[in-house]
């Protein structure tokens, strides 16, 4: 059990994978902010 073992925590750290012994970090959700709705300009009719 060491760096070459895919099933051990040390091996997963060495390989750079995750699993039961080394769970992956959860990604944070991006915060969505609403911009103030600008009043729409009235469409001008061309004659």
C-alpha positions as CSV (number, residue, x, y, z in Angstrom):
1,X,0.0,0.0,0.0
2,X,1.6,3.2,-1.2
3,X,1.9,5.6,-4.0
4,X,1.2,3.0,-6.7
5,X,-2.0,1.7,-5.1
6,X,-5.1,3.1,-6.7
7,X,-7.3,2.1,-3.8
8,X,-5.4,3.9,-1.0
9,X,-5.7,7.6,-0.1
10,X,-1.9,8.1,-0.7
11,X,-2.2,6.4,-4.1
12,X,-5.2,8.6,-5.1
13,X,-3.3,11.7,-4.1
14,X,-0.3,10.6,-6.2
15,X,-2.4,9.8,-9.2
16,X,-4.7,12.8,-8.8
17,X,-8.0,11.0,-8.7
18,X,-10.8,10.9,-6.1
19,X,-13.1,8.1,-4.8
20,X,-14.5,6.7,-1.6
21,X,-11.3,7.1,0.4
22,X,-10.7,10.6,-1.1
23,X,-14.0,12.4,-2.0
24,X,-13.8,15.1,-4.6
25,X,-14.4,18.7,-3.4
26,X,-17.8,20.0,-4.3
27,X,-17.9,23.0,-6.6
28,X,-19.6,26.1,-5.4
29,X,-22.5,27.5,-7.4
30,X,-21.9,30.8,-9.1
31,X,-23.9,33.6,-7.6
32,X,-26.2,35.2,-10.2
33,X,-27.1,38.8,-9.6
34,X,-29.9,40.5,-11.3
35,X,-29.2,43.9,-12.9
36,X,-31.8,46.6,-12.6
37,X,-34.0,46.4,-15.6
38,X,-33.6,49.6,-17.7
39,X,-36.8,51.0,-19.1
40,X,-37.2,50.1,-22.8
41,X,-37.5,53.0,-25.2
42,X,-40.7,53.2,-27.2
43,X,-40.1,52.2,-30.8
44,X,-40.5,55.1,-33.2
45,X,-42.7,54.5,-36.3
46,X,-41.1,55.7,-39.5
47,X,-43.5,57.3,-42.0
